[in-house]
């Protein structure tokens, strides 16, 4: 009896531990189950199946996002990590995956907010078509922002750990030239302006420049506030707030393209919002798990793989402007391949070093 009590006590202590997967992923699992029941009542097994596909699609598509998020989140205080999971998930679901597409459709169709809501709920095919028409704007912004993010990581003269050594070492070397990455991205924006279809030319240019400028602004503001807390172990106040904004913009860049792709699976806006929203919750829980278990420290090339995946995704978003559109499963699978290869390389390197 004493042995059984001791085992139960150890199990209970383990479950309550902050690093235990059950504690971190428990809420995500519960919400997934409850919404799955709602989907079954709402539309039967067909809607449950579509709901599951959307959840898996979002998690697969945004796995590399979780890796990048974990690096930034690790610098924040426990309070701001909690805000990321609570306020942040509200923004991710209701702002990024519902309100923001509606605002884009308002802009593209030149209609009012109420009309777009009516269209989304009662005329999903028309809503989907209008959102697809606005895709060049979304892809211009998202592609430029993600490319800027990836280049910022690799074009850094202080970076001394390289995964794809022959490529990354040369990229790091050009980091000695100030604003080189900005010049590269401005050249990309100019090339887009000169080569995309005339009807989208100005909008693509403006959206891509906005993506570049927003990344630079968040980067500069974050560095400015972080500098004043250089002796602090965790970021608080304005420095934490700027990092939080950066995480939300990053999530938007990943998710808007996914929202458009989700309409290829189902035209039901509420089903899309439920599936992608739950997927976003799992991604945020995964981010917390990576932070609590210090996974980036265990796999030295994991961050490299995530940034290569982000560069690939940014490139795909740019190519979509030219109507070159690979299926969503291929895009998500591409990111997973980079992540998995980076993890395997990290394990091999750790064994080689004997650590």
Secondary structure, DSSP 8 states (H G I E B T S, - for coil): -HHHHHHHHHHHHHHHSTT-HHHHHHHHHHHHHHHHHHHHHHHHHHHHHHHHHHHHHHHHHTHHHHHHHHHHHTTB-HHHHHHHHHHHHHIIIIIIIIIHHHHHHHHHHT--HHHHHHHHHH-HHHHHHHHHHTHHHHHHHHHHHHHHHHHHHHS-TT----SSHHHHHHHHHGGGSTTHHHHHHHHHHHHHHHHS-GGGHHHHHHHHHHHHHHHHHHHHHHHHHHHTTTT-SSB-HHHHHHHHHHHHHHHHHHHHHHHHHHTTT---HHHHHHHHHHHHHHHHHHHHHHHHTTHHHHSTTHHHHHHHHHHHHHHHHHHHTTT----HHHHHHHHHHHHHHHHHHHHHHHHHHT-
